[in-house]
Amino acid sequence: MEIFAATAPGLESIAAGELKALGARGNQQPGGVSFDGDNRLLYRANLHLRTPSRIIVRLGQFHAATFYELERRARKINWQNFLPDKGVVDIRVTCRKSRLYHSDAVAERLLSVISEVRAGIELGQASPEDADDGEESANETQSQVQRFVVRIVNDQCEISADSSGALLHRRGYRQEVAKAPLRETLAAAMILASGWRRGEALVDPMCGSGTIPIEAAMIARSIAPGLRREFQFMHWPSFDAGLWKDLVAAAQNEITSNDGLIFGADRDSGAITASTHNAERAGVAGDIEFANQPLAASLDGLQTVETGGGWVLTNPPYGIRVGERGDLRNLYARLGRISDKGWRLGVLTADQPLARHAGIPLRSRFDTRNGGIPVSFLASEKTGKSAAPARVSRR
């Protein structure tokens, strides 16, 4: 099969690195990474990849300049191989530079073709034209929704079947959120792009609902992000339940322990409560220390960590509202001073000039969007000071 791991813009190279670790050679394209594979690799991609939004399978590509041509060639696709016994079909269409430019009309014709293949299947409304930017349609909140992604560019039509179902950031553990929650896939991208390695200390002094520390703990312990959820491919007629059982068992056997320090703090006590509960659901509560304390207290505590050094990775406020920039200049200056203690810094920011107030060199590792806001992940280079792994000192 030709498979495509769709990502948020800017995360393609990180996803390609993850695929390489699975033994797959990927071809980076805008919005994701394409690769060839069988059911085993398709299942493993959904189970193990941390940064893609969804995994889709290419069903067919053909020329279509008229609705007649679209319907005639669409009837040759093996739709029945990707339709659940019951559920809803959802079609998302993108049309660009083509004579077929009305996405709703294209979706209507394709839904008609599908209804010929599987009588009685429930046909949902076509989704908006924002294919893989992280948004989910109302249909996707239902169970067993089979989504098809259709792109028509320069009269060339490409049809794909979504194998993931709910977006892959839905690991299943984040059921409680704080203000401005960070999507799990983006948190994982920050960690993987930073250069942090398991065993090194990692601190998030503004952790919100705990996404960065939890994702770090899952990476450190080799916990597959898809272990606690189901996927749409499980409802395909071709689903190999025995193979899936073996892959899950293998993933569980890969889980290891972690003795490096992972710490999350927030001045909001409600956020710390949410973080603790989310970590429990993720199975990493024993791997993270959470504390209800302000930024200054968290950063002052870094100098007490044994053997010093590690990473501070965080998603600070963006200063979108008027009057916030002054406070944020001081915040970045405070974050930058951690380099004096041998720590490295990684921040997700919507304002690179503002980040210069950290007073240390920060290099952009990727640019993407968070909640519709253009953001950059900036990280410091390796310092000359020791960055030996810090160990947890349990109270």
Secondary structure, 3 states (H helix, E strand, C coil): CEEEEECCCCCHHHHHHHHHHCCCCCEEECCEEEEECCHHHHHHHHHHCCCCCEEEEEEEEEECCCHHHHHHHHCCCCHHHHCCCCCEEEEEEEEECCCCCCHHHHHHHHHHHHHHHCCCCEECCCECCCCCCCCCCHHHHCCCEEEEEEEEECCEEEEEEECCCCCCCCCCCCCCCCCCCCCHHHHHHHHHHHCCCCCCCEEECCCCCCHHHHHHHHHHCCCCCCCCCCCHHHHCCCCCHHHHHHHHHHHHHCCCCCCECEEEEECCHHHHHHHHHHHHHHCCHHHCEEEECCHHHHHHHHHHCCCCCEEEEECCCCCCCCCCHHHHHHHHHHHHHHHHHCEEEEEEECCHHHHHHHCCCEEEEEEEEECCEEEEEEEECCCCCCCCCCECCCC
